Amino acid sequence: MFSAIREQFDTIFREDPAAKSHLEIVLCYPGFHAILLHRLAHRLYRIGVPLVPRLISQFSRFMTGIEIHPGARIGRRFFIDHGMGVVIGETTEIGDGVLLYQGVTLGGTGKEKGKRHPTIGNRVVIGTGAKVLGNITIGDGVKIGAGSVVVKSVPPDSTVVGIPGRVVGNHGATSDAEQLEHGKLPDPEAQEMASLRKRVEDLEDMVRALAEAGLVPPREMR
């Protein structure tokens, strides 16, 4: 337990430049409180203790604004930055070195039974307000942009943005979770609009050239 707490301290200092001291983390970091309470609730859940794990998770939700079902499996070096509004469902599985920002939902898509929440690989970064829904797999090293809604599995080392989430690039394997540079994320809709605009301009140039050659009546240019 003490080694897990020490590792959690190290993770926060590595991921959050605002963290100044151990005391500040203990007193002021809801993500730190939520993950420690979840570790306790999950251990009790796994050995079949009734009701108490859910009570712990609800207490954690009340105190931190972060709702983690005690059945969720969470790996090492997990960090929730700020954290308000984060929801993690019962059958969610999260790997090592994962970073979540506020407002993230790892949820289901209906009332199906069994595995109904996502499996998150190692070193995944999920941006503010993103929703990852259903029994899907997010590969190692994936980065999901803010506000994205992901409902299909994502291959490793990909960058995903949009609604619904689409893979817009492969950034290669990284050793640790890295913060998303949202200002540099591609905009697939803007790229598609730019492509369509370019095609229209090319067609206009072609028709204009045909008109100048006398192959198209001038009225066709209107």
Backbone torsions as a table, in degrees:
resi	resn	phi	psi	omega
1	MET	NA	-45.4	-179.1
2	PHE	-65.6	-36.8	178.1
3	SER	-66.1	-35.8	177.9
4	ALA	-65.7	-40.5	178.5
5	ILE	-65.6	-42.7	179.1
6	ARG	-62.9	-41.0	177.7
7	GLU	-64.4	-35.7	177.9
8	GLN	-66.0	-40.3	175.0
9	PHE	-58.5	-48.6	-178.2
10	ASP	-60.4	-38.7	-180.0
11	THR	-64.3	-43.9	-178.6
12	ILE	-65.8	-43.3	178.6
13	PHE	-62.2	-34.8	-179.8
14	ARG	-72.9	-39.5	-172.6
15	GLU	-90.7	-23.1	-174.4
16	ASP	-123.3	106.6	179.5
17	PRO	-66.6	-13.4	179.6
18	ALA	-78.8	-15.8	-178.3
19	ALA	-71.4	123.8	-174.4
20	LYS	-107.9	-29.3	-175.7
21	SER	-156.9	162.6	176.7
22	HIS	-62.7	-39.7	-179.0
23	LEU	-63.8	-40.6	178.2
24	GLU	-60.7	-42.0	179.4
25	ILE	-63.4	-45.6	-178.6
26	VAL	-61.5	-38.7	-173.9
27	LEU	-90.7	-27.2	-165.3
28	CYS	-125.6	3.9	-175.8
29	TYR	-112.0	101.2	-178.9
30	PRO	-63.4	-31.7	177.5
31	GLY	-62.9	-37.1	176.7
32	PHE	-64.3	-45.7	179.1
33	HIS	-63.2	-44.3	-175.2
34	ALA	-63.3	-42.2	-176.5
35	ILE	-71.5	-37.1	178.2
36	LEU	-67.0	-42.2	177.5
37	LEU	-65.2	-35.5	177.7
38	HIS	-66.4	-39.8	178.9
39	ARG	-56.7	-42.0	178.7
40	LEU	-67.3	-48.1	-178.1
41	ALA	-63.0	-39.4	-178.5
42	HIS	-66.5	-39.6	178.8
43	ARG	-62.4	-43.5	178.2
44	LEU	-67.0	-37.9	178.4
45	TYR	-61.8	-41.3	-177.2
46	ARG	-67.0	-31.1	-179.9
47	ILE	-91.7	4.2	171.6
48	GLY	87.2	18.1	176.8
49	VAL	-68.3	124.8	-177.6
50	PRO	-78.1	148.4	168.9
51	LEU	64.1	-46.1	-173.8
52	VAL	-55.7	-44.4	178.6
53	PRO	-58.0	-39.9	178.8
54	ARG	-68.1	-36.3	176.9
55	LEU	-63.3	-40.5	178.0
56	ILE	-64.0	-42.9	-179.5
57	SER	-65.7	-36.7	178.3
58	GLN	-70.4	-37.5	174.5
59	PHE	-61.9	-43.1	178.2
60	SER	-61.6	-42.2	179.0
61	ARG	-61.8	-42.1	-179.8
62	PHE	-64.3	-40.1	-174.8
63	MET	-81.1	-31.4	-170.5
64	THR	-116.9	-18.6	-173.2
65	GLY	78.3	9.7	-179.3
66	ILE	-113.9	124.1	-178.1
67	GLU	-109.7	111.7	178.1
68	ILE	-122.1	118.5	177.1
69	HIS	-66.1	138.3	-177.4
70	PRO	-61.4	-17.9	178.9
71	GLY	-79.4	-15.6	-178.4
72	ALA	-63.9	139.9	178.9
73	ARG	-103.2	121.3	-174.5
74	ILE	-124.9	130.9	-178.0
75	GLY	-79.4	-166.5	-177.4
76	ARG	-81.9	163.1	175.5
77	ARG	54.2	40.1	177.9
78	PHE	-87.9	133.6	-178.0
79	PHE	-137.3	130.7	173.7
80	ILE	-109.7	112.8	-177.7
81	ASP	-83.8	121.0	-174.1
82	HIS	67.7	-73.1	165.4
83	GLY	100.5	-21.1	-175.7
84	MET	-54.5	129.7	176.6
85	GLY	86.8	1.6	177.5
86	VAL	-71.1	134.3	177.6
87	VAL	-129.7	128.6	179.6
88	ILE	-127.6	119.1	-173.7
89	GLY	-77.2	171.1	-170.9
90	GLU	-59.0	-45.3	-174.2
91	THR	-99.2	17.4	175.8
92	THR	-67.6	140.5	173.5
93	GLU	-124.6	127.1	-176.0
94	ILE	-123.4	131.9	-179.2
95	GLY	-79.5	-159.4	-177.2
96	ASP	-90.9	149.8	173.7
97	GLY	68.0	30.6	-177.3
98	VAL	-90.6	140.8	-179.6
99	LEU	-122.7	124.4	176.2
100	LEU	-116.5	145.1	172.2
101	TYR	-104.3	175.8	-174.0
102	GLN	-62.8	147.9	175.0
103	GLY	80.4	5.9	-179.9
104	VAL	-74.8	138.9	174.2
105	THR	-119.9	125.7	170.7
106	LEU	-111.5	90.2	-167.8
107	GLY	-127.8	-174.3	178.4
108	GLY	-100.6	178.8	-178.3
109	THR	-118.3	1.7	-178.0
110	GLY	-178.0	-153.9	-176.6
111	LYS	-105.6	22.2	-179.5
112	GLU	-63.7	156.5	-180.0
113	LYS	-96.3	169.2	177.0
114	GLY	74.5	-147.6	-178.3
115	LYS	-70.1	111.7	-174.5
116	ARG	-132.3	5.3	179.2
117	HIS	-122.2	163.8	-172.9
118	PRO	-71.8	157.9	170.4
119	THR	-108.8	120.1	-175.6
120	ILE	-105.7	127.4	-179.0
121	GLY	-74.2	-167.3	179.8
122	ASN	-82.1	149.1	173.3
123	ARG	60.1	31.2	178.5
124	VAL	-86.3	141.3	175.7
125	VAL	-120.0	125.5	-177.8
126	ILE	-120.4	118.9	-172.0
127	GLY	-75.4	169.2	-177.0
128	THR	-51.7	127.7	173.6
129	GLY	75.5	3.8	-179.6
130	ALA	-71.4	148.1	178.7
131	LYS	-121.4	124.2	176.6
132	VAL	-117.0	113.5	-165.7
133	LEU	-124.8	137.6	173.4
134	GLY	95.4	175.7	180.0
135	ASN	-81.3	74.9	-179.7
136	ILE	-123.1	167.4	-179.0
137	THR	-117.9	127.2	175.3
138	ILE	-104.0	114.9	-173.3
139	GLY	-66.5	167.6	179.1
140	ASP	-58.6	140.4	173.2
141	GLY	75.3	9.4	-178.6
142	VAL	-73.0	145.5	173.3
143	LYS	-120.3	125.9	-178.4
144	ILE	-113.3	122.8	-175.2
145	GLY	-70.9	160.0	-179.3
146	ALA	-58.8	136.1	175.7
147	GLY	78.0	0.7	-179.3
148	SER	-72.0	152.2	174.6
149	VAL	-121.6	110.2	-174.3
150	VAL	-106.7	120.5	-178.2
151	VAL	-125.3	4.5	177.3
152	LYS	-129.9	152.6	-179.9
153	SER	-60.2	150.9	-176.1
154	VAL	-124.8	131.8	179.1
155	PRO	-70.0	160.2	-177.9
156	PRO	-59.5	152.1	172.4
157	ASP	59.3	31.0	179.6
158	SER	-104.0	159.8	170.9
159	THR	-111.4	130.0	-175.6
160	VAL	-122.1	132.5	174.9
161	VAL	-141.3	161.4	170.7
162	GLY	99.7	174.9	177.6
163	ILE	-129.6	110.1	-7.3
164	PRO	-70.2	159.7	-177.4
165	GLY	-61.7	134.5	178.0
166	ARG	-128.3	143.3	176.8
167	VAL	-72.2	124.7	-177.4
168	VAL	-117.0	2.9	178.1
169	GLY	172.8	167.1	176.3
170	ASN	-125.4	119.1	-174.0
171	HIS	-98.4	1.7	-179.5
172	GLY	81.2	162.1	-176.7
173	ALA	-68.4	143.5	175.2
174	THR	-125.7	155.2	-175.7
175	SER	-81.8	-29.2	-177.5
176	ASP	-138.6	162.6	176.0
177	ALA	-62.5	133.3	179.2
178	GLU	-120.4	147.0	-179.7
179	GLN	-68.3	147.3	178.0
180	LEU	-74.5	134.5	172.5
181	GLU	-96.3	85.2	-172.5
182	HIS	-62.1	-28.1	178.9
183	GLY	-68.4	-15.6	-178.8
184	LYS	-108.5	2.0	179.8
185	LEU	-71.2	139.7	178.0
186	PRO	-69.7	154.6	177.5
187	ASP	-114.0	98.3	-174.7
188	PRO	-62.7	-34.2	179.0
189	GLU	-67.6	-43.0	178.0
190	ALA	-64.6	-37.7	178.1
191	GLN	-64.8	-40.5	179.6
192	GLU	-66.3	-41.7	177.8
193	MET	-63.2	-41.2	178.6
194	ALA	-63.6	-38.8	178.3
195	SER	-64.4	-43.8	178.9
196	LEU	-64.5	-41.1	179.0
197	ARG	-61.7	-41.3	178.8
198	LYS	-63.7	-40.4	179.4
199	ARG	-65.5	-40.2	177.8
200	VAL	-62.9	-43.8	179.1
201	GLU	-62.6	-40.3	178.6
202	ASP	-63.7	-41.2	178.9
203	LEU	-65.8	-40.0	177.4
204	GLU	-62.2	-42.6	178.4
205	ASP	-62.3	-38.9	-179.4
206	MET	-65.8	-46.0	179.9
207	VAL	-64.8	-39.2	178.9
208	ARG	-63.2	-40.9	178.4
209	ALA	-65.4	-39.4	177.5
210	LEU	-65.1	-38.4	179.0
211	ALA	-65.7	-41.2	179.2
212	GLU	-65.6	-28.4	177.9
213	ALA	-84.9	0.0	178.9
214	GLY	78.4	13.6	-178.8
215	LEU	-90.6	-14.0	178.6
216	VAL	-132.4	129.6	177.3
217	PRO	-58.2	141.1	-178.2
218	PRO	-54.9	-32.2	-177.9
219	ARG	-62.2	-23.1	179.8
220	GLU	-69.3	-13.1	179.6
221	MET	-81.3	-14.4	-177.3
222	ARG	-78.1	NA	NA
